[in-house]
């Protein structure tokens, strides 16, 4: 969000981020803030399916305060389910799909110039004059990530984050080279793009100077580009940055040299996607059972002083109770330092959601606030 806001600032727009979460503010503070700022456009970030009801309520409150201000929403859930999301909320005027550093400035240039026909701007879902929901052409993701500016940290109460010892979230890449049918963490699939290592380390240095010591590389597969990771880690070591950070990757995507430099650069935990040990479910999600390689990877990671964590999903289609016990038994055998278990959710826009009956998924709960992967199941199965 800060990168997007910085892009808009660079384009000449006055931008403010009202960070209600870190400031621990309620809906009642929206009115005074909007009256003070008098914004021409308001955007809301939607990070997940279960947070969409909060987005909807925020939009309603904004419209009660100022019905004339356009409300735009972007983020994970609305990108995967844009038309339905717009139909479910009259208070939302525009939904932006996927990455918006290119499309949002184009929209603002047209809208603020008085042009209400934004059909030529890619990646937007909106209502036309007749109230019908329309979708513009597919957006094109930014290919050269070196064009992105470093985020303006003063757009948020950054000292509050430092005081609370929050982790600074950073990425080496955007997109994902896989297309797992249950995953909505990246909207751009089969198109993995990387930032230059210097760009990444410059951002770490900037955050370090502001007081951050804990970081989090949020890439789905941090080590997919071995050369990139090695270069980044060596630059962190050379800069003498005393930081710690976890990351995520797949089994088989690490080796001794890589782990050595990751540890030197501050990596203290690697989360590996084990998911399940049910062969049929693994075939469905495009993964193959590799019990021996999993054990070797966990042992190698631990040998280098880094804690291995196992991601596990319970309740995947084509699994039975005996399968779940088999997965639990395997986890006890590989002895990870930590386990993060999730409850399967057929998120809107995924293959499982679009083909629910085929996978025996019935009676989906329409209360999106219950759609956290840490919450109980949202459906029944045949």
C-alpha angles and dihedrals in degrees: 000000000000091000091053091047090049090051089054092048090052088053090057102261124134105238133185130179115211099205099196095166099058090040090049093229128161133222091268089072093061094077098056091042095051092046090052097046099034094202123203092209131016124203127194125200116226110198101174148002094257091053094053093092087058089051090050093050092047090052091049092051091049092051091049088055097043117003092185099061113096115237118209127186131196135171145083107317097040092046092057095040106025105147095046092044091055092047090052094055124048089183093066115081104180135020120201117208123219123327113007108186089107103032101044096057089048091051094048092048090055098038097046089048088061098258109137095179102087095161091120093061110093126234101024132127116198145146118263125216090280092053093250117142112245134186125207127216120302113280120243114229119230107266100189106056091182086078091069116099123231108263118265099239092194090071088081132039089269095174089062090058091049093048090053091047091236118176117254106233115219138167135213091193148010129227129019134259091217133064105210109185094226099045130098099163092109124032095197108071129189090012114094116181128183137211118226111265090238090056092052095047092047088057091049090051091049093052091043091056089053091055106269116141100160118069136175123209100211098191114131090227108020096179100044090109102048095184092051093051093047092050092047094048093048090051091051090052092047090051089054093231110171098210139136128213144166126215141182131238145142129272111266094030097099135067138180097272093046093049091048092057094040090056092047089051093053107270108153102166138028120195114210123198105236092153099171143338093225107116097207092051091047090054090051093053094044098252132115130221111258106168095160094047091048091054092047092049093050092048092048092049092050091047089062094053096258121124115235116218124195121220110207130182120204123197100032115161114270093031127116132195092266089054091054091052089051090055091048090050091051092050090054089052097053091044102212117198088236139007127210110193123193135194112234115248123185092223118206111267095027126113091252093053095046091048100033098143092050089060096041094252110153141172099018113205109243093202100100092192086075094056099095114126086231092057129083121278118295096205147032126242134217 
